Amino acid sequence: ALPISMVSRWSNEPKRSFRIGRYPGQPVVHDGIIWIPSTGSHQIVRIDPHHEQIDYFCTEGRGPLQVFLTDDYLYVIHAISGEIEKMDLGGKTISVVELNGYPSDVLLRDGTIAVIVEQSWDPTCRNGWLTILGDS
């Protein structure tokens, strides 16, 4: 697992290090909490820098690549299993949506999720597509 360090803004010296798993992805900050997908460890890391606390959430999907949050939910895009997983902020899986291909990017806006699926699991399909999930 790779360490991530908190650095003091006053001295520029490391304050604390956290282990975040194999192949960490892009961090997202929401309400002061840092969320990091760990693709190689199949988990999400939640870091509260104010309380110097770290939590690890195992995912049902494989290869979490990207995370995004609302006030109530954590959404995880999985590169290996080709899914979007909806979790509560405590790490419990609520639902999983199969994308049937390799998701490469995602956008959340106004309750709608748009996912670019770059490549299908079906070898006869050579095109990518856009999948839109939402209330409407």
N, C-alpha and C positions, 0 to 999 in steps of 0.2 A: 504494500500500500504506500502511496505517495504521501508525504507530509505537506500540509498547507500551514503557513505561519501567519499569525497575527502580529503586526508590527506597530509599535508605539508611535503615535504621530508626533510625540515630543522628542524622543531620542532616536527614532528610526531604528531601534533595536527590536529583535523578535521578542514578543510577549508570551506567546503560546503556539505550539504546533499541534495540528490535528492530522490523523491518518484518514485519507479519504478514499482508499480503494484503488483498484487497477483501472487504468485508462479513464481518468476523470474527464467529464465534458464541461461545457460552458456553465459557469455559475449564474444563478439568478438570485436577485435580492428582492424580497417582498416583506414589507413591514419590519425591516431591520433584521430579518432572518436570511441566511445564505443557504441556498439549495443547490446541490451539485449531483448530477447523475454520474454514476460510476459504471461505465459500460462493461468492463471486464469483471467486475464483482457482482453485477446484477442487483445493484442496490442504489438507493438515493441517500445522500448524506445531508442532514440538516444541522447547520451550525448557528448557534445563538452567540454572537461575539460579545454581547453585553454581559452575559452570565457565564461565558467561556464553557458552554455546554455543546456536546455533539451527540447526535442520534443517527442511527443507521436503520433504514427501512428496506427490507428485501422486497423485490417486485415479483409479480407473477409472470410478467413478460421477461424476455431475454434481451440483454443489451440496451439498457436505457441510454439514449443518445442525447435527449433534450428534455427539459422540464419547463412548464409554465404554470402559473398559479392564478387563482381568483381568491377572493376573501375566504371561500369555503373549501376549495378543492385544489388538489395537485394533479396535473395531467402529465403523463410520461409518454414520450414517443420512443418505441423500442425498435432498434435497427435490426436485430437478429431475428426476433420472432415476428416482426412486421405488425405491431399492434399499438393502440393507444390505450393506456391504462388510466382510469380515473380513481384517485385515492382521496381519502379525507386527510386533513393536515396532521393527523396522528399516524399516518402510514398504513391504514387499513384499505385494502382494495375494495372499491365499490362496483366497478364494472370494467370490462375489457372489450375493445372493439377490434376485430380482425381487419387488417388492411389488405391482406393477400399480396403483399409486395414490400419492397424496401422503401420505407419512408425517409425522405431526405430533409424536409423542412416543414415547419408548422407555424401557424399564426392563430392567435385567439383574439377575437374582437367582438364585443357586445353579445357574448354568449354563443358565438358561432366559432367552430374550429375548422380551419382549412388546412389540409395536409397534402403536400406534394408527394406522390408515390413515384419514385424514380424508375423502379424496375419491378415487374411482376414476378411472382414465384412460378408462373406458368411460362415454360420456355418458348411456347409458340407466340406469346405476346411480346412485342418489341417496343411498345409505347409506354410512356409514363402517363399519369393522370392526376387530376385534382379530386380529392374526396372532401366533401363538406359535411360536417356534422353540426347539428344545432336544433333549436326548438322549433324552427319553422319548416 
